[in-house]
Amino acid sequence: MENILDDEFVIQMDDSPPFSWIKQAPNRFMNCSVARKIGKLCVNAVGNAFEIGETARDVLGIESAETSDTFYPKSGGPECVPCIVSYSGQMKEAIKAVEYYEKEGIVISSGGMIKNVARTRGWDYISLPKGYSSRFLFPELFGCFLTLMGKSIVIPDLESFLERNLPSEISENNESKLIALSISKQSIAIIYDRHSYGLARRFKSLFLSNSGTKVDLVSNEDVSKTQKISSEVQLISFVNDFAMTDAIRIGGFPYDSTTLEGYVKNELIGELSSLYFGLLKGVEIELFDTQIE
């Protein structure tokens, strides 16, 4: 596959969306707080918001966070605070969930009808910024979920890390470009464990959305049982103690997904490398989501 990633039209993309959005990530992590006490955060969302909720669950742990890709009201136990996420604020199912939940919770949206319903019912309301595709709202939602549970995001070198991975940095020194260039096979599989399932799901979604490429997910337990993966499959492993000779190993990637810093860096590389792979395949970057969330 020809490397066009260092051509002039690419290296000038630092300040063009979505690369400019990713570049701003260190300043985009939201710090959210609410009046009510949260024993366990139960996120109800679909699409990109649900996937980002799963990344937060990876970091927070299943004892602190639960995710559901349906808005059907559930009790979730007395400690569970329902958190309804709808970026548009117009999803009928999300609005009905706020209307029918017996307990009060939290609504996160960029506005819409759900905002008024939440306030009428006495729910906490958190506003998301407008102007982004929901596909690129990882900093806002991930930051919000974590800070609601009292966990702060402090990654001192994140700006310099992103500078090394932006379009203006040539492939030789750019982890994300090198990963895109290394994917030369037709099939990609991601090996995950309990600390990285949401991250693996995120990669799968990003590669499909940004490059039209399908990715398979394989549990490390399933791989260890069979020890068989076709040589035609390009592997990405997020499991620290599971060595695979054919897995992608470039620079520091994959970073240690059991740490917050490593987890965030891995996710951002997923966004960038999937975009670079799309450019290599000649896929036009879509800045808008076709589905309402």
C-alpha positions in Angstrom: 0.0 0.0 0.0 1.5 3.3 -1.0 2.5 5.7 1.8 0.7 9.0 1.2 0.8 9.9 4.9 3.7 12.2 4.5 2.4 14.0 1.4 1.8 17.7 1.7 -2.0 17.5 1.7 -1.8 15.2 4.7 0.9 17.0 6.8 -1.1 20.2 6.7 -4.2 18.6 8.4 -3.2 19.4 12.0 -5.7 22.2 12.3 -8.4 20.6 10.2 -11.2 18.4 11.8 -11.1 15.8 13.1 -7.4 16.0 13.7 -7.8 19.5 15.3 -10.4 18.0 17.6 -8.0 15.2 18.7 -5.2 17.7 19.1 -7.4 19.6 21.6 -8.1 16.5 23.7 -5.9 17.4 26.7 -8.1 20.5 27.3 -11.4 18.7 26.5 -11.7 16.2 29.4 -14.8 17.3 31.2 -14.9 17.6 35.0 -18.5 16.7 36.0 -20.1 16.9 39.4 -23.7 16.4 40.6 -25.5 17.0 43.9 -26.5 13.4 44.4 -24.3 10.7 45.9 -23.3 8.0 43.4 -22.6 4.5 44.7 -22.5 3.0 41.2 -22.9 4.8 37.9 -25.3 2.9 35.5 -24.8 4.3 32.0 -27.7 3.9 29.5 -26.7 4.9 26.0 -26.4 3.7 22.4 -23.8 4.0 19.7 -20.7 6.0 20.4 -21.8 7.1 23.8 -22.3 3.5 24.9 -18.9 2.5 23.6 -17.2 5.3 25.5 -19.2 4.3 28.6 -17.6 0.8 28.2 -14.1 2.4 28.2 -15.0 4.2 31.4 -16.1 0.9 32.9 -12.7 -0.7 32.0 -11.0 1.9 34.1 -13.5 2.3 36.9 -14.3 -1.5 37.3 -17.6 -3.3 37.2 -18.2 -2.7 40.9 -18.3 1.1 40.1 -19.8 1.3 36.7 -22.4 -0.6 34.6 -23.3 0.0 31.0 -26.4 -0.8 29.0 -27.1 -0.3 25.3 -30.8 0.0 26.0 -32.8 2.8 27.6 -35.2 0.3 29.2 -35.5 1.3 32.9 -33.8 -1.1 35.3 -33.3 -0.9 39.0 -29.6 -1.8 39.0 -29.7 -2.1 42.8 -30.2 0.7 45.4 -26.7 2.1 44.8 -27.1 2.4 41.1 -27.6 6.0 39.8 -29.0 5.9 36.2 -27.1 8.0 33.7 -28.9 8.6 30.4 -26.8 9.8 27.6 -28.2 11.2 24.3 -25.9 13.6 22.4 -28.8 15.1 20.4 -31.2 15.0 23.4 -33.9 14.1 20.9 -34.0 10.3 21.1 -37.5 9.2 22.0 -36.3 6.1 23.9 -33.9 8.2 26.0 -36.6 10.7 26.8 -39.0 8.0 27.8 -36.4 6.4 30.1 -36.1 9.7 32.0 -39.9 9.9 32.2 -40.4 6.4 33.5 -37.4 5.7 35.8 -38.7 5.4 39.3 -35.5 6.9 40.8 -33.8 10.2 39.9 -30.6 10.2 37.9 -28.3 12.1 35.6 -28.9 13.2 32.0 -26.0 14.1 29.7 -26.7 15.7 26.3 -25.9 18.7 24.1 -29.5 20.0 24.6 -32.7 18.9 23.0 -36.0 17.9 24.6 -34.4 15.6 27.1 -32.9 18.6 28.9 -36.3 20.0 29.8 -37.6 16.6 30.8 -34.6 16.0 33.1 -35.1 19.3 34.9 -38.8 18.8 35.2 -38.2 15.5 36.9 -35.5 16.8 39.2 -32.6 15.0 37.5 -29.1 16.4 37.4 -28.3 17.7 33.9 -24.8 17.9 32.3 -24.3 19.7 29.0 -22.1 18.4 26.3 -20.4 20.8 23.8 -21.9 21.1 20.3 -20.0 21.0 17.1 -18.3 17.6 17.4 -19.3 14.3 15.8 -20.3 11.9 18.7 -17.6 9.6 17.3 -15.0 12.0 18.6 -16.5 12.8 22.0 -14.2 10.5 24.0 -12.5 13.2 26.1 -15.9 14.8 27.1 -17.7 11.6 28.0 -14.8 9.6 29.4 -13.7 12.5 31.5 -17.3 13.1 32.7 -17.9 9.5 33.7 -14.6 9.2 35.6 -14.9 12.5 37.5 -18.5 11.7 38.5 -16.9 8.7 40.3 -14.2 10.9 41.8 -11.4 9.9 39.5 -9.3 12.7 38.0 -7.4 12.6 34.7 -3.9 13.9 34.9 -1.5 13.0 32.1 1.3 15.6 32.0 2.9 14.6 28.7 -0.4 14.2 26.7 0.1 17.3 24.6 3.6 16.3 23.5 2.4 12.7 22.9 -0.3 14.0 20.6 2.2 16.4 18.8 4.2 13.3 17.9 1.1 11.6 16.4 -0.4 14.5 14.4 -0.3 14.6 10.6 2.6 17.1 10.5 4.9 14.5 12.1 6.4 12.2 9.5 5.7 8.5 9.6 9.2 7.6 10.8 8.5 9.3 14.2 4.7 8.9 14.3 3.4 5.8 16.2 -0.1 6.2 14.7 1.1 6.5 11.1 3.4 3.5 11.6 0.5 1.4 13.0 -1.6 2.3 9.9 1.3 1.4 7.6 1.9 -1.9 9.4 -1.7 -3.1 8.8 -1.1 -4.8 5.4 -3.3 -7.8 5.9 -7.0 -8.2 5.1 -8.1 -9.1 8.6 -7.4 -7.5 11.9 -8.0 -9.0 15.3 -7.7 -7.4 18.7 -6.8 -9.4 21.8 -8.4 -8.1 25.0 -8.8 -8.9 28.6 -11.1 -7.6 31.4 -9.2 -4.3 31.6 -9.4 -3.6 27.9 -12.7 -4.9 26.5 -14.2 -1.4 26.1 -10.9 -0.2 24.5 -11.0 -3.1 22.0 -14.7 -2.3 21.2 -13.6 1.3 20.7 -10.9 0.3 18.2 -13.4 -1.9 16.3 -15.9 0.9 16.0 -13.2 3.5 15.0 -11.6 1.4 12.3 -15.0 0.6 10.8 -16.2 4.3 10.9 -13.0 5.9 9.8 -11.6 3.4 7.3 -14.4 1.0 6.5 -12.3 -1.8 8.0 -13.8 -4.7 10.0 -12.0 -5.8 13.1 -12.6 -9.0 15.1 -12.4 -9.1 18.9 -10.8 -12.1 20.7 -10.7 -12.7 24.4 -7.3 -13.6 25.7 -8.9 -16.6 27.4 -10.3 -17.9 24.1 -6.9 -17.5 22.4 -5.1 -19.3 25.2 -7.4 -22.2 24.9 -6.9 -22.6 21.2 -3.5 -21.0 20.5 -4.7 -20.8 16.9 -5.0 -17.6 14.9 -4.6 -17.5 11.2 -1.3 -16.1 9.9 -3.4 -14.0 7.6 -4.7 -12.0 10.5 -3.0 -8.8 11.8 -3.0 -8.8 15.6 -3.2 -6.0 18.1 -2.9 -7.1 21.7 -3.9 -5.0 24.7 -3.0 -7.8 27.2 0.2 -7.1 29.1 1.1 -10.7 30.1 0.0 -12.3 26.8 2.9 -12.3 24.4 2.1 -12.8 20.7 4.9 -12.7 18.2 2.7 -11.4 15.4 1.1 -8.6 17.4 1.8 -5.0 16.5 4.6 -3.6 18.6 5.6 0.0 17.6 7.3 2.4 20.0 5.4 2.4 23.2 2.2 1.1 21.6 0.3 -0.6 23.0 0.7 1.2 26.3 -0.2 -0.4 29.6 -4.0 -0.4 29.5 -4.2 -1.1 33.3 -3.0 2.5 33.9 -5.2 5.5 33.1 -2.3 7.2 31.2 -1.7 4.2 29.0 -5.4 3.6 28.4 -6.0 7.1 27.2 -3.0 7.0 24.9 -4.1 3.7 23.4 -7.6 5.1 22.7 -6.2 8.3 21.0 -3.9 6.2 18.9 -7.0 4.2 17.9 -8.6 7.4 16.7 -5.5 8.6 14.8 -4.4 5.3 13.3 -7.9 4.5 12.0 -8.0 7.9 10.3 -4.5 7.4 8.8 -5.5 3.9 7.6 -8.6 5.4 6.0 -6.4 7.9 4.2 -4.2 5.0 2.9 -7.3 3.3 1.6 -8.6 6.4 0.0 -11.6 6.7 2.3 -13.1 10.2 2.7 -13.2 11.4 6.3 -16.7 11.8 7.5 -17.2 14.6 10.0 -20.8 13.9 10.8 -22.6 10.9 12.2 -25.5 9.6 10.1 -27.5 8.3 13.1 -29.1 10.3 15.9 -27.7 9.4 19.3 
